[in-house]
């Protein structure tokens, strides 16, 4: 449920958590029971996980400026150990079509 801000003319500001259907323009102050007006504030938006934010930003950038690579990225395990990427030695893989080869 959303949180709404109100201001009592005697007690000052307070917040109420209530359903949107009950977000009336006025409410009673919880301390003095006087009528309090609703105060409009900026919405409380939750932040996005930084990892997700980076992925979303990369997706937006790549839609207009795709990154072109010349080689496959190294495997994560090899990067952690500081080793170069291992390539296959299976002779059947040599017969696969290669880009740019004629």
C-alpha positions, 0 to 999 in steps of 0.5 A: 500500500502507498504512503501518503503525507498529510500536514496538521495545522497544529501538530505538523506533518505525518504519514499514513499508509492506506489503500489508494481508494482511501487517499482522501484529500483530508484525514484526521491527525493521529495526535489531535484528531483535527482535520489535516490536509494531504501534502503532495510529494515526489514518489518514493521510487526504489533503486535498481540493482547496480548489476541490472542497471549496467546490463540495461544501460549496455542493452540500450547502448548496443541497440544503436551502437553494437559492439563488434568483436574480433575474437570470442571473449575468454572464459571466466575461469581462465580470466580468473587464473590469468590464462589465455582462452583454450581452443579446441583440438578436435580435427572435426572443428577445423572443417567448420566454415569460418567467417571471411574464409573462401 
